[in-house]
């Protein structure tokens, strides 16, 4: 269970970082700052709700169910991440600050 939980957490981190990088290319000035803030806010909120749910589950059931559900939701995310398209990669980002001359 620990291996599945750790694997799903690693996959979630990689997918969220990849989505953040792809989307931040669209806004050169504030894109990465806004997405990092949103990512950490979502992670913190999910952590709070996860701790509450984990505490309630371990109060009434065996702790193995916490690891089961954590891994299960990670696998769902991993499956849906395979359905991401390359649409964002095809977006052309125009860099208005670039000059034709390299100094």
Secondary structure, 3 states (H helix, E strand, C coil): CHHHHHHHHHHHHHHHHHHHHHHHCCCCCCHHHHHHHHHHHHHHHHHHHHHHHHHHHHHHCCCHHHHHHHHHHHHHHHHHHCCCCCHHHHCCCCCCCCCCCCC
